[in-house]
Amino acid sequence: MGLLFVTEDLKLFITNKYKSKEDLRYTRSQIATWIGISLAIIFGILGLFNPFSNKENTTDFDYKELKPIIKNTNEIHQDIHRIMKKIESKQDSLIK
């Protein structure tokens, strides 16, 4: 007759109600997933009814105030576009 050795894994298997390590890991990951989904739903609903949004902290602005910023942004974009064209032409001349 063969000998039967009781290992630590067998003891853990019995104490964990005959669930393997993989089963326990799967169960824990499922619980963590559902907790994450639940929190996302709760925070999403709270975001709809946000009691902290205060109209006193908002300011109205005129489009005239944004016009110089938009103009400056367009100029920067055009400068970047010109620089990129110069870099591409230099690369083309180096490749040839």
Secondary structure as the mmCIF struct_conf table of DSSP 4:
data_model
#
loop_
_struct_conf.conf_type_id
_struct_conf.id
_struct_conf.beg_label_comp_id
_struct_conf.beg_label_asym_id
_struct_conf.beg_label_seq_id
_struct_conf.end_label_comp_id
_struct_conf.end_label_asym_id
_struct_conf.end_label_seq_id
HELX_LH_PP_P HELX_LH_PP_P1 PHE A 5 THR A 7
HELX_RH_AL_P HELX_RH_AL_P1 GLU A 8 THR A 15
TURN_TY1_P TURN_TY1_P1 ASN A 16 LYS A 17
BEND BEND1 TYR A 18 TYR A 18
HELX_RH_AL_P HELX_RH_AL_P2 LYS A 21 LEU A 48
TURN_TY1_P TURN_TY1_P2 PHE A 49 PHE A 49
TURN_TY1_P TURN_TY1_P3 PRO A 51 PHE A 52
HELX_RH_3T_P HELX_RH_3T_P1 LYS A 55 ASN A 57
HELX_RH_AL_P HELX_RH_AL_P3 TYR A 63 ILE A 95
#
